[in-house]
């Protein structure tokens, strides 16, 4: 499987995690975020950046995850109905942090908050199988000048989460004899 990460050029040479908090991880919990398509990676950048800046500073990193690698996933049905709301970051961060600490897989497939029928992939660089995941090349990336960023203001404080969510193991396909 190939996943994609659009990042600043200076971070495109290797697979590294910043430890910066995001939807599925708290501060100092290292997770590498990737998307299931280049288009989703672009959308994720657009919604998470205040300013896209000069497009020539961005690159698409192609990440190769072996098909036989155990991957876990979070299903939409496992999540609270309003998990996508920014105010519920502590809820989703708790799920992601627990996955990192458990060290049960190197990759966690999660629904995209932008397009829940599509998926992002969290990669745990501290997992023993991380070495099997390969940096598969870098491509130039340019944000189309017609893409606009929409701001809705500051979100309210985090609300109470009802569903604890769960991580499911997705086993590699069986090999034919």
N, C-alpha and C positions, 0 to 999 in steps of 0.2 A: 504494500500500500504506500502511496506517496501522499504526503501532507505538505502544506505550504505555510510559510511565515514571511510576512512582509515586514521588513525592519530597516532601520537606518543602516546605511552602508558600512559604518564602522563596526556593527555587530553581526554582519552577514558572513564572516569567515568561519565561524564555529557555532556549535550549538551550546549556548550558555543561557543561564537563567539569571535574572537580575535580583530576585528576592523582593521586588516591589509588589505590594499587595494588589490583587486584581479580583475578578469575580470568584475564582475557584481557589485562591490561596491568600493567606495572611502574610503580613510583613515577615521577611526572613525565611519563608517557606519557599524553597527554590522549585519553580515549575517553568517549563518551556511551553509556550502556547503555540499551537499550529492549527490550521484550518483544513477542512476536507477539500477545498478548492481555492484557486487563486482569487476568484470573485468574492468568496466569503472572507478570505484573508484581507482583501481590500476593504470590504464593508466594516470589518472589525477595527481596522485602522481608522477609518473615517469617523466612527462613533466614539473612539477612545482618545482621539487627539484633538487638542484645542485648535491647533493650526497645523496644516499639512506641510507648510514650508515649501522649500524648493524640491520638486519631485526627483531631481537627479541624485538626491542623497539617499534614496530608497532602493532596496533590492528585494527580490523574491528569493527566499531560501527554499530549496526543495529538500525534503526530509524523507528518507526511505526507511519505512518500518517493515521488517520482515513479516511475511504473511503467516509464518509459523510462531510468531511471538504472542504469548498470552496477553490479551488486552481486556481490561474491564470497562464497563460502561454504566452510565447513569441514564436511566430511561425517563422520559417525560412523566410517565405515570408514577414514578418514584418521588417526584418533586411536588412541592407546594404549588398551588395554582398561580401564585404571584411571585415565583422565584426569580423571574426576569427583572423585577423592579430593583433599581439601584439600592433602595433602602434595605433589601434583603441580602446584601453582600455577606453579612456575618453568617447567615444560614448556609449559603453556597460555599463560602470559605471554610466553614466547619466540615463540610463534606469532603472538599478537596484536601484540606489539611489532614483529615483522618486517613485518607487514601495514601498520602505521602508517608505518613508515620507508619502505616501498616506495612509498607514495602511489598505489597502483594502483586504488583505488576509495574512495568516501566511506562505503560501508556494507559490513560483513562479517556474513553470517548464520552463526550458530554454534548448535550444539545446546545445549539447556538441560541443566545438570548435574542438575537436579531431575527433569525429564521429558524425556529425550533425544529423544523423538519430536516435541517442540515446539522452537521456536527463539527465540533472543534475537538482537538486532541491535546490532552495535557501530557507532557513527557517529564518523567521524574529523573533528573540527571544523577541522582544518588542511588538509583536502583542498580542491582548487579547486571541486569540485562540492557542497561542503557548503552553499553559498548556495542550492542548489536544494531543499534539505530544509527544510520549513516547520514551525514551531510551529503546530499546528492547533487550539489551544484548551486550556482547562483545565477539569477537572471536579472536583467535590468527591469526596473518597475517605474512607471510614470503615472501619477494620478492624473486623470483627465481633468482639465481645468473647469469642466462643467459640474464637477462634483462639489456640492455645497455641504457645509456642516451646519446642522440645526441645533441650537441650544434651547433647552426648556427651563433653564434656571437651576437653582440649587435644590437637590432632593431633600426631603424631610429626614428625620432621624430614622434609623433602622426599626422595623416593626417586628412583631413576634412571628416566628415561623411555626407552622403547625405540623408539618411533615418532616421527619428526620432525614429522609432520603436514604438510599442504600446503593451500594456498589455491587454490580453483578459481574461475574467473570465470563468473558467471551473466549471460549477455547478455540485454538487454531483448528482449521479444517482437518479432518482425518485424511491420512495419506492412503491412496489406493494401493492395494497389494499387487 
